[in-house]
Amino acid sequence: MANFIKQLLITLLALSLVVFMVMQLTLTAGVDIEVESAKYASVRDMTEMQCYVYRDETLVEGQLGGAASYCRGDGEKVRKGTELARIYTAAEDADIQDRISAIDERIAVLESSVITEGTSTTDNALVLANIEELRTLISNAILDNDFDAAERYKEQLNIQMNRSKAISQSIYEYDVQIAALKAEKSELSSSLGASYTSVGSPLSGYYFTEVDGYEKQFTLQSLSAITLSGFERLADAVPNQTLINTSCGKIVTSEIWYLLCKTTKKVANAYTAEKAYTIVFPYSSGTELRCIFQRAVTQPDSDDALVIFSCNQMPSGFNYARSQTVQVVNKTYNGLRISALALRMQDGVAGVFVLDGNIVAFKTVDVLIRQGSYYICALPTDPNYPSRQEKSYVSSTQLSLYDIVITSGTGVYEGALIR
């Protein structure tokens, strides 16, 4: 009897070992996977549109076939009567005047950089502190889209960097450089023709040297009465060459300018009047400006729509090309990025398989938007703080930051053991 019981126990133990080995083989057989980490990402939903630029423009007469030397830079704010340009008969004289103007600008910077007696200019630690402060001010101004302030700080930064260089390297030669520039200016002035026509600003505003010939067509008055058919005719507009030949730039009398864009009624209906939207300008190296939605233009028999935005920012060097393509940021989505291949449906619930150690687990996801071959999913919600979503919170049931997500594989299911 004892032998029988012993034999039975041995048999049961052997069967148990066989069952265990079969289960392990079942759990691990055919498991061949690829994984990636769930990472935080910020994605924009943007609509690309064709647009036209409208500004309150007044032409400055005075070119009249001569060669112009401009006294003011693009976008510079001027008063009525300010000298904007000098018109010379000979192009060589205009070139000489341009060089003289450049020398004057260089002299102004160097004179501001001259080391004088005093702690503020001879203490390099203080000068370096000024440099760091100006760099911060420039960065903050750019973030606030205050490009005028950034440009002013940039000039001050140049002066402070010159001073630091002079102090650290004992270079006190600015007086010599200034003297050389003044001598060059004197020589150029003596060879400059005395006859020129001075062109003054007809009114106060912002001066721009370029005239595109569309100034009489793209007016604010015509914008106020624009229609869908009128928009289509803008593509056939021809620049007025006479305006180009007889004008010496233009004055933009208001810092507020407008964008007229074409889109669909569905997109236009999603915009809210007087709400600010970020618009990306590819023609200006991706510059982003804060623009206000003004109104939409629609008609019953068309699915198209026109939308009008206003902007009160005038960044230095911005491209005001009359016709260009822009991207309107409709919404920004912040969440976890996963491959579209990772998404699974389990019992009617969307989710992904993740690795919890070497065990496959299923976590739910809330897809916000698809971008190409990826999904952006919502951050997990802490049940103790349901109104907040934080990157640092790790959920046992919802996709969380840095989860190891299975993007592809065979034999993958919840509870599978990965060896």
Steps between C-alpha positions, in 0.01 A plus 500: 500500500783735588666427166174571317461839671864581427457407136181706478672808643787463256254470212305807613822699539611399153164603354521832682844562352372417153202735540729778626737453207211504252362821655840668482544394140151629422567837664833552329457324168484730198556822697705719263444867572615854422467774760537875544477738791196726542641852482357843571424706190330823401320499165317775318189461294557755222310607190701620202344787308575726207490860615542862391654775711322833544655808662403867524760618246579847363749522214795738523554677168850589388680225308443657156762286328791600727709282729387500862713485812275421795550684827263280701476124537199279432244516776659804664253732668518854358330833549346719233776687316778255595755459218443154358728494196721699269450467126817531292529524125800265497476154657865531611408793724220297658748220575740747660222640716406145609858444611502831690179399680655164594808680635281729711328198654833333575641818656194530725552146633874550554452833676258331740757223555790730594636422846460798733606539859234357725395174663218435251739492204830373646377225735489193276293301750233769486517514119464120480200521731350759266558264208319214671212729597467625142502144364217415739309811396542408133376144561200623699418763236505235226278269707259793545518573126632849581750512216551877519625465857720204400661713230573782747652259750708344222671835430569550871639145519740576215629803689548306826681216322737750340572647843566156650739420218684826553535443875602132492749537215616854583385621159441874516520563125144620440621859469737388225222312318264795531764735362559269203129478425460876520790543261338257256170682533668834427665359189173351377311822569746698289438272203122505542297700252341802661173474309230281648132518584405444861183299557311562822229297665151623408365385840594312814516123501729208416722534193558217252720535193338231285208583273333198336250686280192358675457787746197643319327161472552346844344777705319476833191638330497216247559250782187619680290411194677176397299206361588145401498592131707810579758281669533285188561811289791601720705224342474687168609834646788663309753728673494864391847560358451877503461493877821301530695739275378824655493410872775510758348259746182522703376597844293248694292727717382240751674214676185293448495298178277225364504153350229389259496120477295242314378183672178300542183588687566215742839644596372858509210409730747368757659842548380742767481874432761710685684186613878482455652227281862423428586521130823359357661683206726266296607792276657661809700197619209363700435818699196461724271794567196544721208599277140586584213342308276779370229345287409245233355558154266231365220455250216244499592325175864422589683284753795739485556789738731795548643580841659828604762531775664814636847536648670786686852357498761620249818293554824621346580335167151356462391405148180684410470329161155588369408137430628219716412176674447495877415239763235578760542311829153374591598314815806365679489146640732394783525133584675169448620398154467137391520321169166452326597132469482464878129577533283200590131443574416273792138448598412813304754711689796670328837438656852367461698204624789601726770311686468490878831337573484197272120469512275644230237740638220690329461873561223721366567810288306812411608601149509877452625526142679301234812644339635291218592157635462606865223569750508762772320362805377677811708495816369266773266637765565454868167393658589709805528809279262433209519857368879484451717318251869487580794341321645368826195294595536126426176308462458124522210504253566800269794561266769692688823679416789265413282189489660232281239467226483193275467624143495162324540131571344155490349312789445822698212510747434624852689288749749358252849439638787647300837331539 
